[in-house]
Structure formats: C-alpha cells, structure tokens
Amino acid sequence: MIKFWNKRLELGVLTENLELDNELKAIQKEIKDQVKKKFAGSLAIRMVDSGSCNACEAECNALANPYYDLERLGIYFVASPRHADVMLLSGIMTFNMTPHVKEAYAQIPAPKWVITMGDCPAMEGVFEKTYAIKAPAKDHLPVAHHIKGCPPSPKEIIEGLLEFLRKI
C-alpha cells in the first residue's frame, strides 16, 4: 500500500486538463454575468424532446454534475413550460410530437426563445423527409439559436448557451 501512495504522490493527479478547466471557467464566468444582466440572475430552461435518441438529453444531464454545475451559474431546468424563459428542443420534429411542441411553446410566457440542440431539429441528421417527420424545427417555431453536434458535448452546450446569451 505504501508503494501505491508513494507513486501517487510522485505522479500527482493525472485526470486534470488545466487548459480545458481554465477555458471552461472563463466561459462560466461570462455566462453568469450575462444571466445576471439579462435575466435578473436566473434563466429557466424547459427541455423538450420532439423525438430524439436521448443522446442530447444525456449530455444535458451532465450539465448538472459538479464539474459543469449550471445551477451555480443561474441556469435551471424546469418541469413546466409556464416557468420557463427558453425552450431547449432536441430530436427530430415528428408528426406526433409537433402539436405538443407547439403547445409547450405557447405556454412559455413572453418574452420567450427557442434553442435547438443537436443535428436532428435542424434536419442535418440521417433522416429523410417522410410523412412522419416534420423537421426542420424552424418551420414550426421561431428558433433563436442552434447548438450543433450529434450529440453536442456539455462544453459545446455551454458554449452554445453563451452564444445565445450574447445574441439577445
């Protein structure tokens, strides 16, 4: 056991990426400042899945872990569109989900924005236009910003949120 700890002390922590950490800290500081300035310190996001594979949702779940910790920046995921400022839409717009997505959008109080996430809502994926697919989302909703990727990493999502905050 002593050999293990001696080696550990000699090598130090090997899982850190200081360059990424410093870049992420700068992004997080700017997001916190933008949210404080434009949303009085609290931005509520309603995540809506319009027919995805759930990869984007899994990446959004990572935003709640201690490393990214969006709540510390003033960004919260809410359960009801009535409590939201922004709709975060993932997944291909399917025939069955289109009316529900529009209804959720209608329930968000004004002023409201839509951010699409992943390649599916922008119809950049492998899908063909068929009777069951009503994509792209911009044909049905006023999309303010799009976060590219399939799925986008948590860092790309945070960067996309920052770009959105700079736009408005």
Buried (B, 14 or more C-beta within 10 A) or exposed (E): EEEEEEEEEEEEEEEEEEEEEEEBEEBBEBBBEBBBEEBEEEBBBBBBBBBBBEBBBEBBEBBBEEEBEBEEBBBBBBEEBEBBBBBBBBBBBBEEBBEEBEEBBEBBEEEBBBBBBBBBBBBBBEBEEEEEBBBBBBEBBEBBBBBEBEBBEBBBBBBBBBEBBEEE
